[in-house]
Amino acid sequence: MAKPLKPGQLNPLNFSLKTPIATPDKIIDNPMAVYGQSISNLMNANLFEGVTQFKAQVLLSVDSEEENGGLWQLIRSTLPESLVGSTAPQSKFCICRIPEIHQAFVDPNLYKDGDPKKIKAILRHPVFEVNISRLDKEKSQKLIIGPGSIVNVTFFDALLRTGEVTGVILDSNDPSPLISGGGARAAVENSPLVSEPPSVNQFEIDADARAFDDPTLQSQPLPPISLTFINSLNPDFQKIIKSFVLRCWEQLAIEIVPTSGYRSGATQREMRRKWEALPKEERDKTPAPSDGISFHNAGLAFDFNPKVNGTLITSKAPRQEWISSGIGSIISQLGLKWGIDFRNNYDPIHVDMSSILGWSGADVEKFLEASDRLGLQPYSWPVYEYIENPTGQSTVVEGSLTATDSDKVMAAREEASPE
C-alpha cells in the first residue's frame, strides 16, 4: 500500500508573480496602489506558470494489450476519443496523482487495498500513456511501474485530463492489481463520475472561493446573496459551493438562491415529520427529507433555487427545465452529486459531496460519531482532514454557526423557502 503524499512533496510550490517587485519610486508615488497590487498578485499567483512536466505517483497501471481485462475497459472509458485509437504497441496506461494539483480529490492511498471506495477514488485521477518499450531501453531493464512508483508526466491538454509518462524516477516493482478486473467493474459501474471526472481542480476552486469573497476579483459582480446557509457548510464543501455559485453567475448569468445547508439531527427529523404530514398529492411534488442520516447533518449538502431571467426554478419544475438551465454541466465539472439523479426521490434543488468522497450515509454517520467524540461540530471539521486523520484533533473554523443558531435560522426561513 503506497503512502499518501502531501502537496509540496513531489513538486515545489513556487509562486510566480505577475508584476515585478515594487521599487522605491513606485512606493513613494502611490503606496496604496502598490500595496493593493502586491496583495492581489499573491492571492492570484499561478503555482505552476510555465511548468510543463510534473512528478506524479502511480495509483494503478494496466497493459493496453489486455483488451478483455475489466480494468483496461474501465481505463479506456475515461480516455478522450483522440487517444483511444492511437495507443502504441507495448503500451500501458497509468492513473497518476499529482498531490499539488489533485488536492480536491480524496487520496486513494487512504483506503485499504480491496476497498471498493479505493478504485472509485483512483478513477477520478488523470490517465497517462506509457511507451514501455522505449522506457525499457532507456533504463536497460524491465519496468513494472506499478502502484507507488514515482514518474515524470506531461499533459496533452489544457484541462489536465490525460498525458504521457516521460520517465521513471522510482519503480515500485509491484505488479499486483489493487482489485480484480471484475471487482473493479462492480465497484464503479454505478458511479457517473467514472466516464465524466471532475474537470475543475483544487486550485481553481480555491481561486473561485477567493473571488466569491472579494468582489474586486469577480469578472461579473455577484448579485446580493444570503451567506447564512453557505457559511454553515463544512469548510471543504463551502469552497466548492462558492465556486458553484460564482460559475453559475459568470458563465450562465444564473443567480443561486441558497435554501439549506447544515441541519442538525433534530431539524432533519422535524422536516421529515412535516413532509409526512402533507397530503399525498403534495408529498408527490415535494422532495422527501431523509428519514435517516443525511449529508446535510455534516454540512456536506446544499439546497438551492436557481433564478433564471428573474424567475426561480423550484423543485416542482419538470426535469427538462432544470436540464435546460445548463447548471448540470457546472455541477458535473465540480464532481458533485445532483439530486435530480436520485432514483426514488426527485430532488433537483440538492447537491452534495457523496460522489467526490465516495461516501454513503454510513460514512457520514462515522464522521458524525468521530466529531462527537472530539467535541467538534462536523461542519467545523474539514472533511479532508478527517479522512487523513479520523482520530486527531482539528482546528475549528471560527464564525461557524452553532447547531442552535442553524435550527433557528432554518425554522425562521422554512416557510419562505421556495424549493
C-alpha positions as CSV (number, residue, x, y, z in Angstrom):
1,M,0.0,0.0,0.0
2,A,1.6,3.3,-1.1
3,K,2.0,6.2,1.3
4,P,-0.2,9.3,0.9
5,L,1.8,12.3,-0.4
6,K,1.0,15.9,0.6
7,P,1.3,19.0,-1.6
8,G,4.9,20.1,-2.0
9,Q,6.4,16.6,-1.5
10,L,6.8,15.9,-5.3
11,N,6.6,19.3,-7.0
12,P,7.8,22.6,-5.5
13,L,5.0,25.1,-4.7
14,N,6.8,28.2,-6.3
15,F,4.8,31.4,-6.7
16,S,5.2,33.3,-10.0
17,L,4.0,36.9,-9.6
18,K,2.5,38.8,-12.5
19,T,4.4,42.1,-11.8
20,P,8.0,42.9,-10.7
21,I,8.7,43.7,-7.0
22,A,7.8,47.2,-6.1
23,T,10.6,49.7,-6.5
24,P,11.1,52.7,-4.0
25,D,9.9,55.2,-6.6
26,K,6.6,53.3,-7.1
27,I,6.0,53.1,-3.4
28,I,6.6,56.9,-3.0
29,D,4.3,57.8,-5.9
30,N,1.3,55.7,-4.9
31,P,1.9,53.4,-1.9
32,M,-1.7,52.2,-1.5
33,A,-1.9,51.2,-5.2
34,V,1.4,49.3,-4.9
35,Y,0.2,47.6,-1.7
36,G,-3.1,46.6,-3.3
37,Q,-1.5,45.2,-6.4
38,S,1.0,43.2,-4.3
39,I,-1.8,41.6,-2.3
40,S,-3.7,40.8,-5.5
41,N,-0.7,39.2,-7.0
42,L,-0.1,37.0,-4.0
43,M,-3.8,35.9,-3.9
44,N,-3.8,35.1,-7.7
45,A,-0.4,33.7,-8.1
46,N,-0.1,30.8,-10.6
47,L,1.7,28.0,-8.7
48,F,2.8,26.3,-11.9
49,E,3.0,29.0,-14.6
50,G,5.3,27.8,-17.4
51,V,5.6,24.3,-15.9
52,T,5.0,21.5,-18.5
53,Q,6.3,18.4,-16.6
54,F,5.4,17.1,-13.2
55,K,6.4,14.3,-10.9
56,A,3.5,12.0,-10.1
57,Q,2.6,9.0,-8.0
58,V,1.2,5.9,-9.9
59,L,-2.1,4.8,-8.4
60,L,-2.9,2.0,-10.9
61,S,-1.4,0.6,-14.1
62,V,-2.7,-1.7,-16.8
63,D,-1.3,-3.1,-20.1
64,S,-3.2,-1.9,-23.2
65,E,-2.9,-5.4,-24.7
66,E,-5.3,-6.7,-22.1
67,E,-8.2,-5.9,-24.3
68,N,-10.5,-8.2,-22.4
69,G,-9.5,-7.1,-18.9
70,G,-12.1,-5.3,-16.8
71,L,-9.7,-2.7,-15.6
72,W,-8.5,-1.9,-19.1
73,Q,-12.1,-1.4,-20.3
74,L,-12.7,1.0,-17.4
75,I,-9.5,2.9,-18.1
76,R,-10.4,3.1,-21.8
77,S,-13.8,4.6,-21.0
78,T,-12.1,7.5,-19.3
79,L,-9.8,8.4,-22.2
80,P,-10.5,11.1,-24.8
81,E,-11.6,9.6,-28.1
82,S,-8.5,11.0,-29.8
83,L,-6.3,8.9,-27.6
84,V,-8.2,5.6,-27.5
85,G,-7.5,4.7,-31.1
86,S,-3.8,5.7,-31.2
87,T,-2.2,3.7,-28.5
88,A,1.3,2.5,-29.3
89,P,2.2,-1.2,-29.2
90,Q,3.5,-2.5,-25.9
91,S,2.0,0.5,-24.2
92,K,0.3,0.6,-20.8
93,F,-1.7,3.2,-19.0
94,C,-1.1,4.6,-15.6
95,I,-3.6,6.5,-13.5
96,C,-1.5,9.0,-11.5
97,R,-1.9,11.5,-8.7
98,I,-0.1,14.8,-8.6
99,P,-0.7,15.9,-4.9
100,E,-0.1,19.6,-5.7
101,I,-2.8,19.6,-8.3
102,H,-5.3,17.0,-7.1
103,Q,-5.9,18.2,-3.5
104,A,-9.7,18.3,-4.3
105,F,-9.7,14.5,-4.8
106,V,-9.6,12.1,-1.9
107,D,-6.2,10.4,-1.9
108,P,-6.9,6.7,-2.8
109,N,-3.9,5.7,-0.6
110,L,-6.0,6.5,2.4
111,Y,-8.1,3.4,1.7
112,K,-7.0,-0.2,2.1
113,D,-6.4,-2.4,-0.9
114,G,-9.6,-4.2,-1.8
115,D,-11.9,-1.4,-0.6
116,P,-14.3,-0.5,-3.5
117,K,-14.0,3.1,-2.5
118,K,-10.3,3.0,-3.4
119,I,-10.9,2.2,-7.0
120,K,-13.6,4.9,-7.2
121,A,-11.2,7.4,-5.9
122,I,-8.4,6.3,-8.3
123,L,-10.6,6.6,-11.4
124,R,-11.1,10.3,-10.7
125,H,-7.5,11.0,-11.5
126,P,-5.9,11.6,-14.9
127,V,-4.7,8.8,-17.2
128,F,-1.2,8.8,-18.7
129,E,0.1,6.7,-21.6
130,V,3.4,4.8,-21.2
131,N,5.5,3.5,-24.0
132,I,7.1,0.6,-22.1
133,S,9.5,-0.5,-24.9
134,R,11.1,3.0,-25.1
135,L,11.4,3.4,-21.4
136,D,12.8,-0.1,-21.0
137,K,15.6,0.7,-23.4
138,E,16.4,3.9,-21.6
139,K,16.6,2.0,-18.3
140,S,18.2,-1.1,-19.7
141,Q,15.8,-3.2,-17.5
142,K,12.3,-4.5,-17.4
143,L,10.0,-1.9,-15.9
144,I,6.8,-2.7,-13.9
145,I,5.7,0.8,-13.0
146,G,3.1,-0.5,-10.5
147,P,1.2,1.4,-7.7
148,G,3.5,3.6,-5.7
149,S,6.0,4.3,-8.5
150,I,7.1,7.9,-9.0
151,V,7.2,9.1,-12.6
152,N,7.6,12.2,-14.7
153,V,4.5,13.1,-16.6
154,T,3.5,15.7,-19.3
155,F,-0.1,16.6,-20.0
156,F,-1.5,16.5,-23.5
157,D,-4.3,19.0,-23.0
158,A,-5.0,22.2,-21.0
159,L,-7.7,20.6,-19.0
160,L,-5.1,18.2,-17.4
161,R,-7.1,15.1,-18.3
162,T,-4.5,12.9,-19.9
163,G,-0.9,12.9,-21.0
164,E,2.3,10.8,-21.2
165,V,4.7,9.2,-18.8
166,T,8.1,10.6,-19.9
167,G,10.4,9.0,-17.4
168,V,10.5,6.7,-14.3
169,I,12.1,8.1,-11.1
170,L,11.3,5.2,-8.8
171,D,9.8,1.8,-9.9
172,S,7.9,0.1,-7.1
173,N,8.3,-3.3,-8.9
174,D,4.8,-4.1,-7.6
175,P,2.7,-5.8,-10.4
176,S,-0.1,-6.8,-8.1
177,P,-3.5,-5.3,-9.1
178,L,-5.5,-3.4,-6.4
179,I,-8.8,-5.1,-7.3
180,S,-9.5,-7.8,-9.8
181,G,-11.0,-6.7,-13.1
182,G,-14.4,-7.9,-12.3
183,G,-14.3,-6.5,-8.8
184,A,-13.2,-3.1,-10.2
185,R,-16.1,-3.0,-12.7
186,A,-18.6,-3.9,-10.0
187,A,-17.2,-1.2,-7.7
188,V,-17.6,1.6,-10.2
189,E,-20.3,0.6,-12.7
190,N,-22.9,2.7,-10.8
191,S,-20.6,5.7,-10.5
192,P,-21.4,8.5,-13.0
193,L,-18.0,10.1,-12.4
194,V,-16.1,7.3,-14.0
195,S,-16.9,8.5,-17.5
196,E,-17.0,12.2,-16.6
197,P,-14.4,13.0,-13.9
198,P,-14.4,16.4,-12.3
199,S,-12.6,18.9,-14.6
200,V,-12.2,21.7,-12.0
201,N,-9.1,21.2,-9.9
202,Q,-8.5,22.4,-6.3
203,F,-6.5,25.5,-7.4
204,E,-9.4,26.7,-9.5
205,I,-11.9,26.0,-6.7
206,D,-9.7,28.0,-4.2
207,A,-9.4,30.9,-6.7
208,D,-13.2,30.9,-7.1
209,A,-13.7,30.9,-3.4
210,R,-11.4,33.9,-3.0
211,A,-13.2,35.7,-5.8
212,F,-16.6,34.9,-4.2
213,D,-15.4,36.6,-1.0
214,D,-13.7,39.5,-2.8
215,P,-15.9,41.4,-5.4
216,T,-12.8,43.0,-6.9
217,L,-11.7,39.6,-8.3
218,Q,-15.1,38.8,-9.9
219,S,-15.4,39.2,-13.7
220,Q,-19.1,39.8,-13.3
221,P,-20.1,41.2,-9.8
222,L,-22.3,38.7,-8.0
223,P,-25.8,40.0,-7.0
224,P,-26.5,40.2,-3.3
225,I,-26.7,36.7,-1.7
226,S,-27.5,35.4,1.7
227,L,-24.5,33.7,3.3
228,T,-26.4,32.0,6.2
229,F,-26.5,28.6,4.6
230,I,-23.2,28.8,2.8
231,N,-21.4,29.7,6.0
232,S,-23.0,26.7,7.7
233,L,-21.3,24.2,5.3
234,N,-18.2,22.1,6.0
235,P,-15.1,24.2,5.1
236,D,-14.0,22.0,2.3
237,F,-17.5,21.8,0.8
238,Q,-18.1,25.5,1.4
239,K,-15.3,26.3,-1.2
240,I,-16.9,24.1,-3.8
241,I,-20.3,25.7,-3.3
242,K,-18.8,29.2,-3.6
243,S,-17.2,28.0,-6.9
244,F,-20.6,26.7,-8.0
245,V,-22.4,30.0,-7.2
246,L,-19.7,32.1,-8.9
247,R,-19.6,29.9,-12.1
248,C,-23.4,29.8,-12.4
249,W,-23.4,33.6,-12.4
250,E,-20.3,34.3,-14.6
251,Q,-20.9,31.6,-17.1
252,L,-24.7,31.3,-17.3
253,A,-26.0,34.6,-15.7
254,I,-27.9,32.4,-13.2
255,E,-28.4,33.6,-9.7
256,I,-28.2,30.9,-7.0
257,V,-30.6,31.4,-4.0
258,P,-29.5,29.2,-1.1
259,T,-32.3,27.5,0.8
260,S,-30.5,25.0,3.1
261,G,-27.0,23.9,4.3
262,Y,-26.1,22.3,7.6
263,R,-29.0,20.7,9.5
264,S,-28.9,19.2,13.0
265,G,-30.5,15.8,13.5
266,A,-33.4,17.4,15.3
267,T,-34.1,19.8,12.3
268,Q,-33.8,16.8,9.9
269,R,-36.4,14.8,11.9
270,E,-38.8,17.7,12.1
271,M,-38.6,18.4,8.4
272,R,-39.3,14.7,7.8
273,R,-42.3,14.8,10.2
274,K,-43.8,17.8,8.4
275,W,-43.3,16.2,5.0
276,E,-45.0,13.0,6.1
277,A,-48.0,15.1,7.3
278,L,-48.5,16.6,3.9
279,P,-51.4,15.3,1.7
280,K,-50.2,12.6,-0.7
281,E,-50.5,14.8,-3.8
282,E,-48.3,17.4,-2.1
283,R,-45.7,14.8,-1.0
284,D,-45.5,13.5,-4.6
285,K,-44.5,17.0,-5.7
286,T,-42.1,17.8,-2.8
287,P,-38.6,16.3,-2.3
288,A,-38.6,14.0,0.8
289,P,-36.2,14.9,3.6
290,S,-34.1,11.8,4.6
291,D,-35.6,9.7,7.3
292,G,-32.0,8.7,8.4
293,I,-28.6,10.2,8.3
294,S,-28.3,13.0,5.7
295,F,-25.2,14.7,4.2
296,H,-26.9,17.9,5.5
297,N,-26.1,16.6,9.0
298,A,-22.4,17.0,8.3
299,G,-22.6,20.3,6.3
300,L,-21.8,18.3,3.2
301,A,-25.1,19.0,1.3
302,F,-26.5,22.2,-0.1
303,D,-30.1,23.1,-1.3
304,F,-30.8,26.0,-3.7
305,N,-33.1,27.5,-6.2
306,P,-31.6,28.9,-9.5
307,K,-33.0,32.2,-10.7
308,V,-33.1,32.4,-14.5
309,N,-34.0,35.7,-16.0
310,G,-35.6,36.7,-12.7
311,T,-37.7,33.6,-12.3
312,L,-37.0,30.9,-9.7
313,I,-36.9,27.3,-10.7
314,T,-38.3,25.2,-7.9
315,S,-38.4,21.5,-7.1
316,K,-41.8,21.3,-8.7
317,A,-40.4,22.3,-12.1
318,P,-40.0,19.5,-14.7
319,R,-36.7,17.8,-15.1
320,Q,-36.2,19.3,-18.6
321,E,-36.5,22.8,-17.3
322,W,-33.6,22.1,-14.8
323,I,-31.5,20.5,-17.5
324,S,-32.1,23.3,-20.0
325,S,-30.8,25.8,-17.5
326,G,-27.2,24.5,-18.0
327,I,-26.3,24.2,-14.3
328,G,-25.9,20.5,-14.6
329,S,-22.7,21.0,-16.6
330,I,-21.2,23.0,-13.7
331,I,-22.4,20.5,-11.1
332,S,-20.7,17.8,-13.1
333,Q,-17.5,19.8,-13.6
334,L,-17.2,20.2,-9.8
335,G,-17.8,16.5,-9.2
336,L,-21.0,17.0,-7.1
337,K,-23.9,14.6,-6.7
338,W,-27.1,16.1,-8.0
339,G,-30.4,15.2,-6.5
340,I,-32.1,15.3,-9.9
341,D,-30.5,11.8,-10.4
342,F,-31.8,10.3,-7.2
343,R,-33.6,7.1,-8.1
344,N,-36.6,7.3,-5.8
345,N,-36.6,10.9,-4.8
346,Y,-36.6,13.6,-7.4
347,D,-34.7,16.4,-5.6
348,P,-33.2,18.8,-8.2
349,I,-32.6,21.5,-5.6
350,H,-29.9,19.3,-3.8
351,V,-26.2,18.8,-4.4
352,D,-23.7,17.0,-2.1
353,M,-20.2,15.7,-1.8
354,S,-21.0,12.0,-1.9
355,S,-19.6,11.4,-5.4
356,I,-16.4,13.3,-4.6
357,L,-15.8,11.4,-1.3
358,G,-17.2,8.1,-2.4
359,W,-19.3,8.1,0.7
360,S,-22.7,6.7,1.7
361,G,-24.9,7.5,4.7
362,A,-22.8,5.1,6.8
363,D,-19.7,7.1,6.2
364,V,-21.4,10.3,7.2
365,E,-22.5,8.6,10.4
366,K,-18.9,7.6,11.2
367,F,-17.8,11.2,10.6
368,L,-20.6,12.4,13.0
369,E,-19.5,9.9,15.6
370,A,-15.8,10.9,15.3
371,S,-16.8,14.6,15.6
372,D,-18.9,13.9,18.6
373,R,-16.0,12.0,20.4
374,L,-13.7,15.0,19.8
375,G,-16.4,17.6,20.9
376,L,-16.4,19.1,17.4
377,Q,-19.2,20.2,15.2
378,P,-18.9,18.3,11.9
379,Y,-19.5,21.4,9.8
380,S,-16.4,22.9,11.5
381,W,-14.0,20.0,10.9
382,P,-12.7,19.9,7.3
383,V,-13.8,16.6,5.9
384,Y,-10.5,16.0,4.0
385,E,-8.7,16.5,7.3
386,Y,-10.9,13.9,9.0
387,I,-10.2,11.4,6.2
388,E,-6.5,11.8,6.7
389,N,-6.7,11.7,10.5
390,P,-10.1,10.4,11.7
391,T,-8.9,10.3,15.4
392,G,-7.0,13.5,15.6
393,Q,-7.9,17.0,16.8
394,S,-8.7,19.6,14.3
395,T,-8.7,23.3,14.0
396,V,-12.3,24.6,14.4
397,V,-13.2,27.2,11.9
398,E,-14.2,30.5,13.6
399,G,-17.5,32.0,12.9
400,S,-19.3,28.8,12.0
401,L,-23.0,28.5,13.1
402,T,-23.8,26.6,16.2
403,A,-26.4,23.9,16.0
404,T,-28.9,26.1,17.9
405,D,-28.3,29.0,15.6
406,S,-28.8,26.9,12.5
407,D,-32.0,25.4,13.8
408,K,-33.4,28.9,14.5
409,V,-32.4,30.1,11.0
410,M,-34.0,27.1,9.4
411,A,-37.2,27.5,11.4
412,A,-37.4,31.2,10.5
413,R,-36.9,30.7,6.8
414,E,-38.7,27.4,6.3
415,E,-42.0,28.9,5.2
416,A,-40.3,31.4,2.8
417,S,-38.2,28.8,1.1
418,P,-39.5,28.2,-2.5
419,E,-37.8,24.8,-3.0
